Amino acid sequence: MFLLFEEAGKHLAGRVLSETDSSAQVELDSGKRVKVKAANMLLKFEKPAPAELVSTAQALSQSIELELAWEFAPEEEFDFHDLARDYFQANPTLVEQAAALFRLFEAPHYFRRAGKGRFRKASADILAQALAAIEKKKQVALQVEQWVQTLSAGQCPEPIRDQLYKILFKPDKNAPEYKAVVEASRATHLGPLELLQKVGAIDSPYQFHWRRFLLESFPKGTAFPALQAPSIKDELPLSTAQAFSIDDSATTEIDDALSVQGLGSGTVVLGVHIAAPGLAVLPGSPIDQLGRARLSTVYMPGHKITMLPDAVVQAYTLQAGQACPAVSLYVTLDEATLDVKSSETRLERVFISVNLRHDQLDTVVTEQWLQDPSFSHVSDPQSLLEEREPLSFLYQLAKKLKAAREVVRGKPETFNRPDYNFRLLDKATDEPAGSETVQISVRQRGAPLDLIVAEAMILANSTWGGWLASLGVPGIYRSQASLAPGVKVRMGTRALPHAGIGVPSYCWSTSPLRRYTDLVNQWQIIACARHGKTAALAAPFKPKDADLFSIISSFDAAYSAYNGFQGAMERYWTLKYVQQHGLELIEATLFKENLVRADNFPLVLGVLGAKDLPRGCRVRVKLGHIDFVSLDVTGTVLERLDGEAPVTGATEADDEEDDVATGPIAIAVDLNEAEPGPGDNPQP
């Protein structure tokens, strides 16, 4: 005897080996034996063979018209025998009964399952909806098939072009556009990105990188809601200091300024003045929520996305010719020895006499100009001459502060390689199109103005960090346990040493218009300035505040993404520079196995032909194909330029500083905090 039964949602048939009232032992055609409960037994028969019954019944089931079967099925619950009698004949054959069972089972939109072999027909409304959904799914499948054919033929359907960035980076795997790309990728044996490049979906590599970044970091766009900057209600005293700022010409968020008082008296007071949005923008306010959502200004060549709306920035920026609210750190120094005697923090207004622009002055404010009063340039601007004596003092102080930090670090900071500035010369709109002419200029690391600002900001950040800790007020710190390879800079709420900079604690506080962590720390500093020893009770963030840890986590992720994008865009424009200048041969230095750095512009690439060459040797490299989507360029070493003599200059730091991707898309950027730029900020 044979048995047709249901097992785990499937219909199987086999030979009965033994049977009881509650179950049967059945052997399938495969030889497998299964135990079948009585409730799952549907048909017992002597012939035909199980495989023949199943195949014949399945073929016959397809002749059953579901619409007709549904029309004549009873409203109440029924079993498959009932349908077989109504549809075929009063005494249906075994095959007809099995065919009815199979047809009912495979049409849940017409007949709902009510038990083993039992069904109830769906209502007219539910059936209509189900049929509409089935038809829609069918049409979508046809559309996907058509798109696959189009993609395989080398063309890109418009709907896929419109969904390009979502398909590649944030796909909805149920979307037909995504399914079409996946199927076409399989059919053509190409990766999705390679396929979409080949069919012309990516018509602008620059837009590819830009829109990918926006999708990942700014899915709701970069526009700001209309918000008015709140006014500062404190009655702030006017400082006697006359301050000046030092920034890049493109900088609109002027966070910091410097002042020097008492020159020639034996005691000099250095003022580090920081824009004070924290006096007006309160935690939890709409502007705070904007800052916390963005966390930092995003920099890239020719463009930037500010953390705060420009109207808000301009309300608090340290604009020349105005007495601006500021959180000021005054450091009293011995003029002869440059030793620090004391420090004090004040909330006040400071007159900003001039905004100096280092990119215009680096060739003027040289070490000779600062150290030799008799030396001058014919074109020295009057505003600069007025600040010459303070700048000269600040340069001597900066060198002493740097030397003191190097003692703590255990080794000197070196500026072996230049920084590079990018300028887009023919930019028609605020946002680059990607085809502009790029100019890359050299700015040597450690230039005097750079050193002055960097050391002043390090002094402020370390002093305020220690002050917060002494009052029991938490802040957001950056620390590094040692300079050993692999020991990274970490963020936390404890005032721990920063080995890379050589200070006992380091608390970012000098860029509250550009970095959210600095705004948070400014709120804490303001509380300390107002309340002194009781500041821990009045500060917005208390010790072990979960909100601080949340901010640190969000900032770390966002800042890494932003700097990665900045590095990618700088690499894009570097490759554009190569293309625009028709560079085929370049001179470069081998700094790691198969990796070279161009000598005169910021290009790092992998090369062939560098095997067995020593690190630090100079080579001539022939450049090959540039891929602006993967941000890659091929290179081959043609000859060594320095003979067999060993070449020095490559250091252990190179291995860390040059983790710059030479391949597809992901570009890592080193943030060397031991060598901060002006204002301890990336420059636009």
LOROMI-919555 format. One record per residue (C-alpha): residue in three letters; x, y, z. Coordinates in steps of 0.2 Angstrom, whole numbers, plus 2048, in hexadecimal, padded with zeros to 3 digits. Each point is the difference from the previous one (the first is absolute). Layout:
REM LOROMI-919555
ALAXYZ...
This chain:
REM LOROMI-919555
MET800800800PHE8068127FCLEU7FC810809LEU7FF8127FBPHE80480C80FGLU805811804GLU811804809ALA807811804GLY7F58087F3LYS8047F47F2HIS7F67F17F9LEU8097F07FFALA7FB7EE7FCGLY8087EF804ARG7FE7EE805VAL7F87FC811LEU80B7F480ASER7F6800810GLU7F1809807THR7F8803811ASP7F080A804SER80B810803SER80E7FE7F3ALA8087F77F2GLN8127FC7FBVAL8028057EEGLU80E7FD7F4LEU80380D7F2ASP8067FC7EFSER811807805GLY8017F280DLYS7FE80C80FARG7F47FB80DVAL7F480C809LYS7F47FF80EVAL7EF8077FBLYS7F380580CALA7EE7FB7FDALA7FB8137FEASN80C8027F2MET7F97F17F6LEU7F68067F0LEU7FE7F27F4LYS8037ED801PHE8017F67F0GLU8067F07F8LYS8058067EFPRO8078097F6ALA812801808PRO80281080BALA80C8097F3GLU7F47FD7F2LEU7F180680AVAL809810805SER8068047EFTHR7EF7FC7F7ALA7F680A80DGLN80B80F7FFALA7FE8017EDLEU7ED7FE802SER80080E80EGLN80580D7F3SER7F07FD7F6ILE7F580580FGLU7FB8127FDLEU802809811GLU7F380D7FCLEU7F37F37FCALA8047F580FTRP7FF81080BGLU7EF8047F9PHE7F87F0804ALA8097FC810PRO7F5800810GLU80180F80BGLU8037F580FGLU8107F6803PHE8037F17F5ASP80D7F37FCPHE8087FB7EFHIS7F47F17FDASP7F280D800LEU80880A7F2ALA8057F07F6ARG7ED7FB800ASP7FA8117FBTYR80D8037F3PHE8037EF7F8GLN7F27F4804ALA7F57F880EASN80D7F2803PRO8118087FCTHR80F7F57FCLEU80F7FF80BVAL80980B7F4GLU7F280D800GLN800801813ALA813802800ALA7FF80D7F3ALA7F280A809LEU80B7FF810PHE8108077F7ARG7F680E7F7LEU7F8806810PHE8107FF809GLU80A80B7F4ALA7F280E7FFPRO800808811HIS7F98107F8TYR7F07F67FBPHE7FF7F480EARG807802812ARG8067F0808ALA7F57FB80FGLY8097F0805LYS8087F07F8GLY7F77FF7F0ARG7F280C805PHE7FD8127F8ARG7F580F800LYS7FE80B7F1ALA806812802SER7F480F800ALA7FD8097F0ASP809810806ILE80F7F6806LEU8017F67F0ALA8008107F6GLN80E80880AALA80A7F07FFLEU7FE7FF7EDALA8058127FEALA80F7FD80AILE8057F17F6GLU7FD8097F0LYS80B80E806LYS80E7F4805LYS7FF7F87EFGLN8028117F8VAL80E80580BALA8097EF7FBLEU7FD8057EEGLN807811803VAL80F7F9809GLU8037F47F2GLN7FF80E7F3TRP80D80B80AVAL80C7F1802GLN8007FE7EDTHR8028137FELEU80F80080CSER8087F17F8ALA7FF8087EFGLY80A80F807GLN7F380D804CYS7F9807810PRO7ED801803GLU7FB811807PRO7F87F9810ILE8107F8804ARG80A80F7FDASP7F580A80BGLN8027F380ELEU8137FE7FDTYR807805811LYS7F37F780AILE8037F07F6LEU812801803PHE801806812LYS7EF7FF809PRO7F77F37F6ASP7EE7FA802LYS8027EE7FCASN7EE7FE7FBALA80080F7F4PRO7FF7FB7EEGLU80E80B7FBTYR80C7F780CLYS7FA7EF7FAALA8038057EEVAL812806804VAL8047F080AGLU7F97F47F2ALA80980A7F2SER8107FF80AARG7FE7ED801ALA7FC7FF7EETHR80F80B7FAHIS80C7F980DLEU804812805GLY800808812PRO7F180C802LEU80B810800GLU80A7FA7F1LEU7F07FC7F7LEU7F8811804GLN8108097FALYS8007F67F0VAL7EE8047FCGLY803813803ALA7F6802810ILE80E80A808ASP80180F7F5SER80980A80CPRO80D7F880CTYR80081080BGLN7ED7FF802PHE8027ED804HIS80B80480FTRP7F780F805ARG7EE7F8800ARG8077F0808PHE80680B80ELEU7F0809802LEU7F67F07FFGLU80A7F980ESER80380F80BPHE7F280D7FBPRO7F27F57FALYS7F480F803GLY80A80C7F7THR80C80E806ALA7F480F801PHE7FC808811PRO7EF804807ALA7FD813803LEU807803811GLN805810808ALA81080180BPRO7FB804812SER80980F807ILE80C80080FLYS7F780680FASP80F80280BGLU807811804LEU8117FC7FBPRO80F80C804LEU80B8077F2SER8117F9801THR80F80C7FFALA8087F47F3GLN8018037EDALA7FF7EF7F8PHE8037FA7EESER7FC7EF7F8ILE80A7F67F4ASP7F67F57F4ASP7FF7FB7EESER7F880C7F4ALA7F17F47FDTHR7FD7FF813THR7EF808805GLU7FF7F7811ILE80D80A809ASP8017F7811ASP810806807ALA80A810802LEU81080580ASER80680F809VAL810805809GLN80180D80EGLY80E80780ALEU80F7FE7F4GLY80F808807SER7FA800812GLY8077F0805THR7EF7F7802VAL7F67FC7F0VAL7EE7FA800LEU7FC7F57F1GLY7ED8007FCVAL7F87F27F7HIS7EF8057FBILE7F37F47FAALA7EF8047F8ALA7F27FE80DPRO7F07F87F9GLY7FF7F6810LEU7FA810809ALA7F18017F5VAL7FD7EE7F9LEU7F97F580EPRO8007ED800GLY7F07F97F9SER7FC8107F6PRO7FC7FF7EDILE8128067FCASP8087F480BGLN7F67F27F8LEU8068057EFGLY812800807ARG7FE7EF808ALA7F97F97F0ARG80E8067F5LEU80E7FF80DSER80D8097F6THR80380B7F0VAL8047F57F1TYR80F8067F6MET8057FC7EEPRO80980A7F2GLY7F580E7FAHIS7F17FD80CLYS7FB7FD811ILE7F17FB80ATHR7FF80A810MET7FA7F9810LEU7F580F804PRO7F780C7F4ASP80A80E7FAALA7F480D808VAL8047F7811VAL8128007FDGLN8018127FBALA7F7804810TYR80E7F980BTHR8108017F4LEU80F80A805GLN7FE80D7F2ALA80D80E7FFGLY7FA811805GLN7F47FA80DALA8007FD813CYS7FB7EE800PRO7FA7F580EALA80E7F3805VAL8067F380CSER811806804LEU80F7F7807TYR80D80C807VAL8117F9803THR80D80A80ALEU8127FD7FAASP811806806GLU80680A7F1ALA8127FB802THR7FE7ED803LEU7EF7FE7F8ASP7FB7F580FVAL7ED7FF804LYS7FC809810SER7ED7FE801SER7F17FF7F5GLU7EE807802THR7F07FE7F6ARG7F480E7FDLEU7EF8027F7GLU8018117F7ARG80080A7F0VAL8108027F7PHE80480C7F2ILE8067F77F0SER80C80C7F7VAL8047F67F1ASN7FD7EF7F8LEU8107FA7F9ARG8007F47F2HIS80F7F4800ASP7FF7FA7EEGLN8038127FBLEU80E80380DASP80A7F0802THR80D8077F4VAL80181080AVAL7FF7FA811THR8107F67FFGLU80C7FC80EGLN80C80D7FBTRP7F280D800LEU7FB7FB811GLN8117FF808ASP80980F7F8PRO7F7811803SER80B8087F2PHE7FA7F47F3SER7F08057F6HIS7F77FE7F0VAL7FC80E7F5SER7EE7FA7FFASP7FD7FD813PRO7EE806803GLN7FD80C80ESER7F47F5809LEU80E7F2801LEU80D80D806GLU7F580480EGLU8007EE806ARG8137FD7FCGLU806802812PRO7F27F5808LEU8037F37F2SER813800803PHE7FD7FC813LEU7F37F37FCTYR80C7F77F4GLN80D7FF80DLEU7F37FA80DALA7FA7F37F3LYS8127F97FDLYS8027FE813LEU7EF7F8803LYS8047F47F2ALA8117FC807ALA7F87FC811ARG7F37F57F8GLU80D7F77F7VAL8097FC810VAL7F07F8806ARG7FE7F77F0GLY8117F8801LYS8048057EEPRO7FF8107F5GLU7F18047F5THR8068017EEPHE7F98087F1ASN8087F77F2ARG7F38027F3PRO7F680F7FBASP7ED802801TYR7F78047F0ASN7F280C7FDPHE7F37FD7F3ARG7F880E7F6LEU7F37FE7F2LEU80380F7F4ASP7F08007F5LYS7F27FB80CALA7F08077FATHR7F57FB80EASP8027FE813GLU8017ED7FEPRO80D7F97F4ALA7FB7F77F0GLY80F7F5800SER8088077F0GLU808810806THR8128047FEVAL8097FB810GLN80F809807ILE80B7F880DSER80C80A80AVAL80C7FC80DARG800805812GLN80E7FA80BARG7FB7F8810GLY80680A80FALA7FF8117F7PRO80280E80ELEU7ED8057FFASP7FB7EE801LEU80B7FD80FILE7FA80F809VAL7EE7FB7FFALA8037EE802GLU80A802810ALA7F380D807MET7F27F47FDILE8097F2808LEU80480B80FALA7ED805802ASN7FA7EE7FDSER80C7F880DTHR7FD80E80DTRP7EE8007FFGLY8007ED800GLY80A800810TRP7F580D808LEU7F07F77FDALA8077F0808SER80680A80FLEU7EE806803GLY7F97EF7FEVAL7F78057F0PRO8007F37F2GLY8058057EEILE8037F77F0TYR8137FC7FFARG80B7F97F3SER80E7F5807GLN80E7F47FAALA8087F480CSER8118007F7LEU8088027EFALA8037EE7FDPRO7FA7FA7EFGLY7ED7FB800VAL7FC80B80FLYS7F280B7FAVAL7F9810806ARG7F07FD80AMET7F280B806GLY7F97FF811THR7FA80B80FARG8107FE80BALA80F80B800LEU80D7F47FAPRO8118047F8HIS8028027EEALA8117F97FBGLY7FF8057EEILE7FF813805GLY8097FF810VAL7F480780CPRO7F87F9810SER7EE8037F9TYR7F98067F0CYS7EE8067FFTRP7FA8077EFSER7F9811804THR80680D7F3SER7F47FD7F2PRO7EE801806LEU7F98067F0ARG8087F17F6ARG8007F180CTYR7F27FB80BTHR80C7F980EASP807811802LEU7EF808802VAL7FC7F380EASN811803808GLN7FD8137FFTRP7F07FE80AGLN80A7F780DILE80D80D800ILE7F380E802ALA7F97F780FCYS811800808ALA8038127FCARG7EF805808HIS8007F480FGLY8117FC804LYS8027F280DTHR7ED7FC7FFALA8007FE7EDALA7FD7EE801LEU7EF803806ALA7FC80D7F3ALA8087F97F0PRO7F47F97F3PHE8097EF800LYS8037F7810PRO80D7F2804LYS7FC7F07F7ASP7F38087F6ALA7F97F47F3ASP7FD80E7F4LEU813804800PHE8047EE7FBSER7F28017F2ILE8078107F9ILE8127F9800SER7FA7F07F7SER7F680A7F3PHE80E80D7FDASP80D7F27FEALA7F67F87F2ALA7FB8117F7TYR812807801SER8087F17F9ALA7F38007F2TYR8038127FCASN8137FF800GLY7FF7F17F5PHE7F58097F4GLN80C80F801GLY80F7F47FCALA7F67F97F1MET7FC8117F9GLU812805801ARG8057F07F7TYR7F38047F3TRP8078117FDTHR8127FA800LEU7FB7F37F2LYS7F880F7F7TYR81080A802VAL80A7F17F8GLN7F37FF7F2GLN7FF8137FDHIS8138027FFGLY8037F07F5LEU80C7F980DGLU8067EF7F9LEU81180080AILE802805812GLU80F7FF80CALA7FB7F8810THR8077F8810LEU7FD7EE805PHE7FA800812LYS7F87EF802GLU8007F07F6ASN7F98047EFLEU7FA811806VAL8078107FAARG7FD813804ALA80280D7F3ASP80D80C804ASN7F78107FBPHE7ED7FD802PRO7F57F680CLEU7FF7EF7F6VAL8037EF808LEU7FE7F17F5GLY8057EE7FEVAL80D7FC7F3LEU8077F17F7GLY8127FD7FFALA805806811LYS8057EE806ASP81180080ALEU801813800PRO804807811ARG7F480C809GLY8048127FECYS8087FE7EEARG7FA80C7F3VAL7F97F97EFARG7F88067F0VAL7EF7F97FELYS7F57FF7F0LEU7EE803804GLY7F37F67F7HIS7ED800800ILE7F680B80CASP7F07FA807PHE7F680E808VAL7F37F5807SER80C7F4809LEU80C80F803ASP80E7F57FAVAL80E8037F4THR80D7F37FAGLY813802800THR80F7F87FBVAL812803806LEU80B8047F1GLU811804809ARG808804810LEU806812801ASP80C80080FGLY80C7F17FBGLU8037F480DALA80480C80EPRO7F47FE80FVAL7F480E801THR7FA806811GLY7F0809804ALA7F37F2802THR7FB7FE812GLU7F57F480AALA7F380D800ASP7FF7FF7EEASP7F87EE802GLU7F280880AGLU7FE8107F7ASP7FF7F97EFASP7F17F4803VAL7F98097F1ALA7F67F47F5THR8077FE7EEGLY7F17F67FBPRO7ED8007FFILE7F680E808ALA8047FD813ILE80D80D804ALA808800811VAL807811806ASP80C80180ELEU7FC80D80EASN811804807GLU7FC80980FALA812803805GLU80180C7F1PRO7F0809801GLY7FC80E7F3PRO7FA812804GLY7F380080DASP8027ED802ASN7F47FF7F2PRO8017F97EEGLN80080E7F4PRO7F38017F2
